[in-house]
């Protein structure tokens, strides 16, 4: 590490003086030393230093990473920057081992909030707990929440983001239990006597979160975006597809791109009321801001919920809940309207579909609209009936997937799906062999925005205890890396200019401590991240 530090101390002491033209010297994955000439954010020349040593001479400024290895910057095809930034400031519930531990964390957190202020934490997952005394429908109840927080409305968001548990004060403020449509939907979990347990699923959860959203200022969201982009850059991510922002949030991103505060590349998928989307898009003069820093490219919708909260829409009943097959979130009528809107404005439609029935219904919708080269997407596509597998390639549909979900969810997925698990779940290799286009991401903050962990999950399918999960669907490293760079760029329609180390493309790179290999990937460190030829992160 000492050699690295000496190089960086020298490098970054003069970085501010660099002009437009510079040469980045680093090792290729085959250990050969290369020089990459960068001008105005673009790659102008790539040469072996044994053949063209003059690249490092003259008046060019040199970024000397000759000790390290250069790769295209990682592109996360599905994340949530505002939520990620907020999560970095809050206790993470993902490692809790019991409901009581969640309550203890909340109790310790409450003194930092003023009376009456919303308290929102994230990451709990009931299937990661051993003790489940007093649970209803497999979920905890809010009895302890009410005792611990009588004066602050509390929302504890499930790891999937598709369920919450709230205290009675939050229920009262939201008026959810008085909503006749939600009362009949099954999305409010209740005791046998009809009283709500505090657990809300899908639209019921979304409603209470929307009420909380109204208390958040634009300044807070700007702060969270800045935190998220710095965090992403520290992981080697140069480009993020933000999978679902409101019109008002899109305006914040536009202002940040125009002012230069947005450093990382961002592709936005808009998620809002149909009328607001139509009005916003009609008045939008451009969909690209900054030096390709911000692209408004898609519309986000939801065909179903998440498997963890039993909201994913399945063709067969849940093995551990035979009375349900999940929930349809956006109606088929709404999906049709959004499809028409996307086609009218030449935007990609990106529909969240996790269960095999949801995936089939989205494929049916896309086939109806003959999307062809529009590159419409299915976000997650976690569970796919084998008969629907060839349709991705046939229809030109992008499978935007998160490999880390498979190994994270592996301990409890068989409980939900039973014997069908390995036939339909996270079938990346089968999709790849069928000719489908794959784009990889993390769904941060649902999972850590960590490309190296994600790549390892894709090539090994090993859980934290080293046990492989449906091992036949792992994929080679070169395929996984392609899906995390070129594939994700293709999913944003930017592959001609972003995603590879090629002349004429954007100078977006990650500098790693060692070449990527199955055996070393988890020990590899991100040493620097470069966007538009500018070093934005150094270890």
C-alpha positions in Angstrom: 0.0 0.0 0.0 3.0 2.3 0.6 3.8 2.5 -3.1 0.2 3.4 -3.9 0.2 6.2 -1.3 3.4 7.7 -2.6 2.0 7.8 -6.1 -1.2 9.4 -5.0 0.4 12.0 -2.8 2.4 13.1 -5.8 -0.5 12.8 -8.2 -3.1 14.7 -6.2 -0.8 17.5 -5.1 -0.9 18.8 -8.7 -4.2 17.6 -9.9 -5.8 21.0 -9.7 -3.3 22.4 -12.2 -4.0 20.0 -15.0 -5.2 21.4 -18.3 -7.6 19.9 -20.8 -5.1 17.4 -22.3 -3.7 14.7 -20.1 -2.4 11.1 -20.3 -3.5 8.4 -17.9 -0.8 5.7 -17.5 -2.0 2.4 -16.0 -1.9 -1.3 -16.4 -4.3 -3.3 -18.6 -5.8 -6.5 -17.3 -3.0 -8.4 -19.0 -0.4 -6.5 -17.1 0.7 -4.5 -20.1 1.3 -0.7 -19.5 -0.9 1.6 -21.6 -1.2 5.3 -22.1 -4.6 6.8 -22.6 -4.7 10.3 -24.0 -7.7 12.3 -22.8 -9.0 15.6 -24.2 -12.1 17.4 -23.1 -13.4 14.3 -21.4 -13.0 12.0 -24.4 -10.4 9.2 -25.2 -8.3 10.5 -28.0 -5.6 7.8 -28.2 -4.7 4.5 -26.6 -1.2 3.2 -26.9 1.2 0.6 -25.5 3.9 2.6 -23.8 6.6 0.2 -25.3 5.5 1.4 -28.7 4.6 5.1 -28.0 6.6 6.4 -25.1 6.1 9.9 -26.5 2.6 9.9 -25.0 4.2 10.5 -21.6 6.5 13.2 -22.9 6.0 16.8 -23.9 3.5 19.1 -22.3 0.9 16.5 -21.5 0.0 16.2 -17.9 0.5 12.7 -16.6 -1.8 10.8 -14.3 0.5 8.0 -13.2 -1.4 4.9 -12.2 1.4 2.6 -13.5 1.1 0.5 -10.3 -2.5 -0.2 -10.8 -5.1 -1.6 -13.2 -7.6 0.4 -15.3 -11.1 -0.7 -16.2 -14.2 1.1 -17.6 -16.1 2.8 -14.8 -18.9 0.6 -13.4 -22.4 1.5 -14.4 -25.1 0.6 -11.9 -28.3 -0.1 -13.9 -30.7 0.2 -10.9 -30.3 2.2 -7.8 -32.0 5.0 -5.8 -29.6 7.9 -5.1 -31.9 9.9 -2.7 -32.7 6.9 -0.6 -29.1 5.8 -0.7 -27.9 9.1 0.6 -30.5 9.2 3.4 -29.5 5.6 4.4 -25.9 6.7 4.9 -27.1 9.0 7.7 -29.4 6.5 9.5 -28.8 3.3 11.4 -29.0 0.3 9.1 -31.4 -2.4 10.1 -30.2 -5.0 7.6 -27.9 -6.9 10.1 -30.4 -7.1 12.9 -31.1 -10.6 14.2 -34.4 -10.0 15.9 -37.3 -7.6 16.1 -36.2 -6.7 19.6 -32.8 -5.6 18.2 -34.7 -3.3 15.8 -36.6 -1.8 18.7 -33.3 -1.3 20.6 -31.8 0.6 17.7 -34.9 2.7 17.4 -34.8 3.5 21.1 -31.2 4.7 20.8 -32.0 6.8 17.8 -35.1 8.6 19.0 -33.3 11.2 21.2 -31.8 12.8 18.1 -35.3 13.7 16.8 -37.6 16.5 18.0 -41.0 15.6 19.3 -43.5 15.0 16.5 -40.8 14.6 13.8 -41.1 11.6 11.5 -38.5 8.8 12.2 -37.7 6.6 9.2 -35.2 3.7 9.3 -34.7 1.0 6.7 -33.4 -2.6 6.2 -35.3 -5.1 8.4 -36.2 -8.5 7.0 -38.2 -10.9 9.1 -36.7 -14.0 7.4 -33.3 -13.1 8.7 -34.5 -13.4 12.3 -34.6 -16.6 14.4 -37.2 -15.5 17.0 -40.7 -14.7 15.7 -42.9 -14.8 18.8 -46.1 -12.8 18.5 -45.9 -12.4 14.8 -49.0 -12.1 12.6 -48.9 -13.4 9.0 -45.2 -14.0 9.4 -44.6 -10.3 10.3 -43.9 -8.4 13.5 -46.6 -6.1 15.1 -46.2 -2.5 16.2 -47.0 -3.2 19.9 -43.4 -2.4 20.9 -43.2 0.5 18.5 -46.1 2.2 20.2 -44.5 1.7 23.6 -41.1 3.1 22.5 -42.3 6.0 20.4 -45.6 7.5 21.5 -44.7 11.0 20.4 -43.0 10.5 17.0 -44.5 8.8 14.0 -42.3 5.9 13.0 -41.8 4.2 9.6 -39.5 1.1 9.5 -39.0 0.2 5.8 -38.6 -3.5 4.9 -35.3 -4.4 3.1 -37.2 -4.8 -0.2 -38.8 -1.3 0.1 -42.2 -2.9 -0.5 -43.5 -3.1 3.0 -43.3 -1.0 6.2 -44.2 -1.3 9.8 -45.5 1.8 11.5 -46.7 2.8 14.9 -50.2 3.9 15.6 -49.3 7.6 15.5 -48.1 7.1 11.9 -51.3 5.2 11.1 -53.5 8.0 12.5 -51.6 10.7 10.6 -51.9 8.8 7.3 -55.6 7.9 7.5 -54.8 4.7 5.8 -57.1 2.5 7.9 -60.0 4.7 6.9 -59.3 4.3 3.2 -62.1 1.8 1.9 -60.1 0.7 -1.2 -57.0 -0.2 0.9 -59.1 -1.8 3.6 -60.3 -4.4 1.0 -57.0 -4.9 -0.7 -55.3 -7.1 1.8 -52.3 -4.7 1.9 -53.1 -3.8 5.6 -52.1 -6.7 7.7 -54.6 -7.2 10.6 -55.1 -9.2 13.7 -58.0 -11.6 13.8 -60.2 -8.9 15.4 -59.6 -6.7 12.4 -57.3 -4.2 14.0 -54.2 -3.3 12.0 -50.9 -4.7 13.2 -48.9 -1.8 11.8 -47.6 -3.7 8.8 -48.4 -2.2 5.4 -47.7 -3.7 2.0 -47.3 -2.2 -1.4 -49.8 0.7 -2.1 -50.6 1.0 1.6 -46.9 1.3 2.4 -46.5 3.8 -0.5 -49.3 6.0 0.8 -47.7 6.5 4.3 -44.3 7.0 2.7 -45.8 9.7 0.4 -47.1 11.5 3.4 -43.7 11.4 5.0 -42.2 12.7 1.7 -44.1 15.9 2.1 -42.0 16.8 5.1 -38.7 16.5 3.3 -37.1 19.7 1.9 -35.3 20.1 -1.4 -32.2 21.0 0.5 -32.3 17.7 2.3 -32.6 15.8 -0.9 -29.7 17.7 -2.5 -27.6 16.8 0.5 -28.5 13.1 0.2 -27.7 13.1 -3.5 -24.3 14.5 -2.9 -23.6 11.9 -0.2 -24.8 9.1 -2.5 -22.7 10.2 -5.4 -19.5 10.4 -3.2 -20.3 7.0 -1.9 -20.9 5.6 -5.4 -17.6 7.1 -6.7 -15.7 5.5 -3.8 -17.0 2.1 -5.1 -15.8 2.8 -8.7 -19.3 3.7 -10.0 -19.3 6.4 -12.6 -22.9 6.1 -13.9 -26.1 5.3 -12.0 -29.6 4.6 -13.4 -31.9 6.1 -10.8 -34.9 3.8 -10.9 -37.8 6.0 -10.0 -37.8 9.8 -9.2 -40.8 12.2 -9.0 -41.1 15.2 -11.3 -40.0 17.4 -8.4 -37.0 15.3 -7.7 -36.1 15.3 -11.4 -36.0 19.1 -11.3 -33.6 18.9 -8.4 -31.3 16.7 -10.5 -31.5 19.1 -13.4 -30.5 22.1 -11.2 -27.6 20.1 -9.8 -26.4 19.1 -13.3 -26.6 22.7 -14.6 -24.8 24.1 -11.5 -22.0 21.5 -11.7 -23.0 19.9 -8.3 -23.8 16.6 -10.0 -20.5 14.9 -10.7 -21.5 11.3 -11.4 -23.5 10.4 -14.5 -27.2 9.8 -13.8 -29.9 8.3 -16.0 -33.4 9.1 -14.6 -36.5 7.0 -14.7 -39.5 9.1 -13.9 -42.2 7.7 -11.5 -45.1 10.0 -10.9 -48.8 10.6 -11.7 -49.6 10.2 -15.4 -50.8 13.8 -15.7 -47.7 15.3 -14.0 -45.4 13.2 -16.2 -47.2 14.3 -19.4 -47.1 18.0 -18.4 -43.4 17.8 -17.4 -42.3 16.0 -20.5 -44.3 18.4 -22.8 -42.4 21.4 -21.4 -39.0 19.7 -21.3 -36.7 21.3 -23.9 -33.9 18.8 -23.4 -33.4 15.5 -21.8 -29.6 15.7 -21.5 -27.9 18.1 -19.1 -24.3 18.9 -18.4 -21.6 17.0 -20.4 -23.8 13.9 -20.6 -24.0 14.1 -16.8 -27.8 13.8 -16.6 -30.1 12.0 -18.9 -33.9 11.8 -18.5 -34.5 8.6 -20.4 -37.2 6.4 -18.9 -40.6 6.0 -17.1 -40.8 3.7 -14.2 -43.8 1.5 -13.3 -44.5 -1.4 -11.0 -46.2 -4.7 -12.1 -45.9 -6.3 -8.7 -44.1 -6.1 -5.3 -41.3 -8.0 -3.7 -40.9 -11.7 -2.9 -39.7 -11.0 0.7 -43.0 -9.4 1.6 -44.9 -11.9 -0.5 -45.9 -9.1 -2.9 -44.3 -10.6 -6.0 -47.0 -11.8 -8.4 -46.6 -15.5 -9.0 -48.1 -18.1 -11.4 -48.5 -20.5 -8.5 -49.3 -19.8 -4.8 -46.6 -19.1 -2.3 -45.2 -22.3 -0.7 -45.3 -20.7 2.7 -48.6 -18.9 2.2 -50.8 -21.0 -0.1 -53.7 -18.5 0.1 -51.9 -15.8 -1.9 -50.1 -15.4 -5.2 -48.9 -11.8 -4.5 -50.1 -8.4 -5.5 -50.5 -6.4 -8.7 -49.3 -2.9 -7.9 -50.0 -0.8 -11.0 -53.1 -2.0 -12.8 -52.8 -3.3 -16.3 -54.8 -0.2 -17.4 -52.3 2.1 -15.8 -49.4 0.2 -17.4 -51.1 0.6 -20.8 -51.4 4.3 -20.3 -47.7 4.6 -19.3 -46.7 2.5 -22.3 -48.5 4.9 -24.6 -46.9 7.9 -22.9 -43.4 6.4 -23.1 -43.9 5.6 -26.8 -45.2 9.1 -27.5 -42.2 10.8 -25.9 -39.7 8.2 -27.2 -38.8 7.2 -23.6 -37.9 3.7 -22.3 -40.5 2.0 -20.2 -38.9 0.3 -17.3 -41.3 -1.9 -15.3 -40.5 -3.5 -12.0 -41.5 -7.2 -12.3 -40.2 -9.8 -9.8 -42.7 -12.7 -9.8 -43.0 -15.0 -12.9 -46.6 -13.9 -13.5 -45.6 -10.2 -13.4 -42.8 -10.9 -15.8 -45.2 -12.7 -18.2 -47.7 -9.9 -18.0 -45.1 -7.3 -18.8 -43.7 -9.3 -21.7 -47.3 -9.6 -23.0 -47.7 -5.8 -22.7 -44.4 -5.1 -24.5 -45.3 -7.6 -27.3 -48.6 -5.7 -27.8 -46.7 -2.5 -28.3 -44.1 -4.0 -30.7 -41.3 -2.2 -28.9 -38.6 -3.5 -31.2 -35.6 -1.1 -30.9 -37.1 1.0 -28.1 -35.1 -1.0 -25.6 -37.8 -1.2 -23.0 -36.8 -2.9 -19.8 -37.9 -5.3 -17.1 -36.4 -4.2 -13.7 -35.3 -7.1 -11.5 -36.8 -10.0 -13.6 -36.0 -12.2 -10.7 -38.3 -15.2 -11.3 -39.1 -16.2 -14.9 -41.1 -19.2 -16.1 -38.9 -21.1 -18.6 -41.5 -20.8 -21.3 -41.1 -17.0 -21.2 -37.3 -17.1 -21.3 -36.8 -16.8 -25.1 -39.2 -13.8 -25.3 -36.6 -11.3 -23.9 -34.3 -11.7 -26.9 -37.2 -12.1 -29.4 -38.8 -8.8 -28.2 -35.6 -6.9 -27.6 -36.3 -6.5 -23.9 -33.5 -5.7 -21.5 -33.3 -7.7 -18.3 -32.1 -5.2 -15.7 -31.0 -7.5 -12.8 -29.1 -7.4 -9.5 -26.9 -10.5 -8.9 -26.4 -9.6 -5.3 -30.1 -10.2 -4.6 -29.7 -13.9 -5.4 -27.1 -14.6 -2.7 -28.6 -12.2 -0.2 -32.1 -13.8 -0.6 -30.9 -17.4 -1.0 -31.6 -18.4 2.6 -35.3 -17.7 2.4 -36.3 -17.9 -1.3 -37.0 -21.7 -1.2 -39.5 -21.0 1.6 -41.5 -18.9 -0.8 -41.1 -20.9 -4.0 -40.5 -24.5 -2.9 -39.4 -26.9 -5.6 -39.7 -24.3 -8.4 -36.8 -22.2 -7.0 -33.9 -23.2 -9.1 -36.0 -23.6 -12.2 -37.2 -20.0 -12.3 -35.0 -17.9 -9.9 -32.3 -15.4 -10.9 -31.6 -17.3 -14.2 -28.8 -15.1 -15.6 -26.9 -17.8 -17.4 -30.0 -19.0 -19.2 -31.0 -15.5 -20.1 -27.5 -14.8 -21.4 -27.4 -18.0 -23.5 -30.8 -17.1 -24.9 -29.4 -13.9 -26.4 -31.1 -11.5 -24.0 -29.4 -8.2 -23.1 -28.4 -8.1 -19.5 -27.8 -4.9 -17.4 -26.5 -5.3 -13.8 -27.1 -3.1 -10.8 -27.5 -3.3 -7.0 -30.9 -1.7 -6.2 -29.0 0.4 -3.5 -29.9 1.0 -0.8 -31.6 -2.4 -0.8 -28.1 -3.8 -1.3 -24.8 -2.1 -1.0 -23.7 -0.2 -4.1 -20.6 -2.4 -4.4 -19.8 -3.6 -7.9 -17.1 -6.0 -6.8 -19.4 -7.8 -4.4 -22.0 -7.8 -7.1 -19.6 -9.3 -9.7 -18.6 -12.0 -7.3 -22.2 -12.9 -6.7 -22.7 -13.2 -10.4 -19.8 -15.5 -11.0 -20.0 -17.6 -7.8 -23.6 -17.5 -6.6 -22.2 -18.1 -3.1 -23.9 -16.9 0.0 -22.0 -15.4 2.9 -21.4 -18.8 4.4 -19.9 -20.0 1.1 -22.8 -22.2 0.1 -23.7 -22.0 -3.7 -27.3 -21.2 -4.6 -28.7 -22.7 -7.8 -25.1 -22.8 -9.0 -26.0 -23.7 -12.6 -27.0 -20.1 -13.3 -23.7 -18.5 -12.4 -22.0 -16.7 -15.3 -18.4 -16.1 -16.4 -16.5 -13.0 -15.2 -16.3 -11.5 -18.7 -20.0 -11.7 -19.1 -20.7 -10.2 -15.7 -18.3 -7.4 -16.3 -19.8 -6.7 -19.7 -23.3 -6.5 -18.1 -22.0 -4.1 -15.5 -20.4 -1.8 -18.1 -21.4 -2.1 -21.7 -24.7 -3.8 -20.9 -25.8 -1.2 -18.5 -24.7 1.5 -21.0 -26.8 -0.2 -23.7 -29.7 -0.1 -21.3 -29.5 3.7 -21.2 -28.9 3.9 -25.0 -25.4 5.4 -24.4 -23.2 2.4 -25.4 -21.8 4.3 -28.4 -20.2 6.8 -26.2 -20.0 5.3 -22.6 -19.0 2.0 -21.2 -15.7 0.9 -22.8 -12.1 2.0 -23.0 -12.2 2.9 -26.7 -11.1 5.9 -28.8 -13.9 8.4 -29.1 -15.7 7.3 -25.9 -15.9 9.1 -22.6 -13.0 8.9 -20.3 -14.8 7.1 -17.4 -12.5 4.7 -15.5 -12.0 2.9 -12.3 -8.5 2.2 -11.0 -8.2 -1.1 -9.2 -5.5 -2.6 -7.0 -5.3 -5.8 -8.9 -6.7 -7.3 -12.2 -10.2 -8.7 -11.8 -10.2 -12.5 -11.3 -12.5 -14.9 -9.5 -10.0 -15.6 -6.8 -9.0 -12.0 -6.1 -12.1 -10.0 -6.7 -13.2 -9.8 -3.1 -9.7 -8.6 -2.1 -9.5 -6.0 -4.9 -9.7 -2.3 -3.8 -11.0 0.7 -5.7 -8.1 3.1 -5.7 -9.5 5.9 -7.9 -12.5 6.8 -9.9 -12.4 9.0 -13.0 -15.3 10.7 -14.8 -14.7 12.8 -18.0 -11.0 12.4 -17.4 -11.3 14.0 -14.0 -10.2 12.1 -10.8 -13.3 12.4 -8.6 -12.3 9.9 -6.0 -9.0 8.7 -4.5 -8.4 6.0 -1.9 
